[in-house]
Amino acid sequence: MKEDPVSRMHTAEHLLNLTMVRMFDCGRCVSEHLNRKKSKWTTPLNAIPFSQERESG
């Protein structure tokens, strides 16, 4: 059975949303477009990721 590229991108959207919510405690993305050549992802964040690590590093 041949894999459908659209299904794979859709699954990637779900995985990326879950990762962002768990790692950064933010909401789900507000706009996304995943494509092989060019992708866009917009997620509202409450703080700059890893800002404390950069300051102390």
JONOR-V758520 format. One record per backbone hydrogen bond with DSSP energy under -1.0 kcal/mol. NH is the residue of the N-H (numbers start at 1). CO is the residue of the C=O. E is the energy in kcal/mol with one decimal. If there is no record, write none. Layout:
BEGIN
NH;CO;E / NH;CO;E
END
This chain:
BEGIN
8;4;-1.8 / 9;5;-2.1 / 10;6;-2.3 / 11;7;-2.2 / 12;8;-2.0 / 13;9;-2.0 / 14;10;-1.7 / 15;11;-2.3 / 16;12;-2.6 / 17;13;-2.4 / 18;14;-2.3 / 19;15;-2.3 / 20;16;-2.5 / 21;17;-2.4 / 22;18;-2.4 / 23;19;-2.9 / 24;20;-2.3 / 25;21;-1.1 / 30;42;-2.7 / 31;42;-1.2 / 33;40;-2.6 / 40;33;-2.5 / 42;31;-2.6 / 51;48;-1.6 / 54;50;-1.8 / 55;51;-1.9 / 56;52;-2.0 / 57;53;-1.4
END
